Amino acid sequence: MSDPEQQVEQEAEQEAEQQQHSVEALEIAIGKQVRSSRKRLNLTVAALAKQAQLSTGMLSKIENGQTSPSLATLTSLANALQVPVTSFFRGYEEQRDVTYIRAGEGLPIERRGSGVGHQYQLLGHTIGKPYNIEPYLITIDDQSEVFPVFQHAGTELIYMLEGRITYRHANKTYSLAPGDTLFFDAEASHGPDELLDIPCRYLAIIVSDAKGS
């Protein structure tokens, strides 16, 4: 399998995993709301199950986030608990997407210029948003004299972590040392121009309109 195909497969697996996590988070959120509403009415599991015409085993699974209840089941529970069906989703709506990446475990990405001495690691990405946010950890440890030139939609921020580098944006160059930041319009040509002290490591965060991607 070629590198681009591996990258696509890895991204698909990561997206499928995140979708599965979203489903599990929804099940847990619904379960917590059902249990909270039941306890507020001082009902036992058996009493609520009887009123909602469910088995106690099924209700227990729902409260523990171990199953995805149907709309009919949620409606029965809502009627028994005297709450709107939408109340069961409140906990989930309050949650926010999160990606946790351990040190050194970012997803390796093939980009123009990646190869020997040039490493790109994707640290996360947005799903289902009107915008794209792509945070990369970029490491350059080879004293190369040829660097890629990038030009793409969106806005980019670079934060220098290690080493020193001269970075070109349009017709200007900027010397970056640890702690320095460069924030720019990514539609202008840009990229490393000269390595002053290797290895170089920096964060590159790209924000763009999802509709334009």
TAQUITA-V574492 format. One record per backbone hydrogen bond with DSSP energy under -0.5 kcal/mol. CO is the residue of the C=O (numbers start at 1). NH is the residue of the N-H. If there is no record, write none. Layout:
# TAQUITA-V574492
CO:NH ; CO:NH
This chain:
# TAQUITA-V574492
2:6 ; 3:7 ; 4:8 ; 5:9 ; 6:10 ; 7:11 ; 8:12 ; 9:13 ; 10:14 ; 11:15 ; 12:16 ; 13:17 ; 14:18 ; 15:19 ; 16:20 ; 17:21 ; 18:22 ; 19:23 ; 20:24 ; 21:25 ; 22:26 ; 23:27 ; 24:28 ; 25:29 ; 26:30 ; 27:31 ; 28:32 ; 29:33 ; 30:34 ; 31:35 ; 32:36 ; 33:37 ; 34:38 ; 35:39 ; 36:40 ; 37:41 ; 38:41 ; 38:43 ; 39:42 ; 44:48 ; 45:49 ; 46:50 ; 47:51 ; 48:52 ; 49:54 ; 50:53 ; 55:59 ; 56:60 ; 57:61 ; 58:62 ; 59:63 ; 60:64 ; 61:66 ; 61:67 ; 62:65 ; 67:69 ; 70:74 ; 71:75 ; 72:76 ; 73:77 ; 74:78 ; 75:79 ; 76:80 ; 77:81 ; 78:82 ; 78:83 ; 84:87 ; 85:88 ; 86:89 ; 87:90 ; 89:93 ; 90:94 ; 92:95 ; 99:101 ; 100:102 ; 102:105 ; 107:122 ; 109:111 ; 111:114 ; 115:118 ; 117:141 ; 117:142 ; 118:115 ; 119:139 ; 120:109 ; 121:137 ; 122:107 ; 124:135 ; 130:210 ; 130:211 ; 132:208 ; 133:126 ; 133:135 ; 134:136 ; 134:206 ; 135:123 ; 136:138 ; 136:204 ; 137:121 ; 138:202 ; 139:119 ; 140:199 ; 140:200 ; 142:144 ; 148:150 ; 150:190 ; 154:186 ; 155:207 ; 156:184 ; 157:205 ; 158:182 ; 159:203 ; 160:179 ; 162:201 ; 163:178 ; 164:196 ; 164:197 ; 165:167 ; 165:176 ; 166:193 ; 166:194 ; 167:174 ; 168:191 ; 169:172 ; 172:169 ; 174:167 ; 174:176 ; 176:165 ; 177:180 ; 180:160 ; 182:158 ; 184:156 ; 184:186 ; 185:188 ; 186:152 ; 189:170 ; 190:150 ; 191:168 ; 194:166 ; 194:196 ; 197:164 ; 200:140 ; 201:161 ; 201:162 ; 202:138 ; 203:159 ; 204:136 ; 204:206 ; 205:157 ; 206:134 ; 207:155 ; 208:132 ; 209:212 ; 210:213
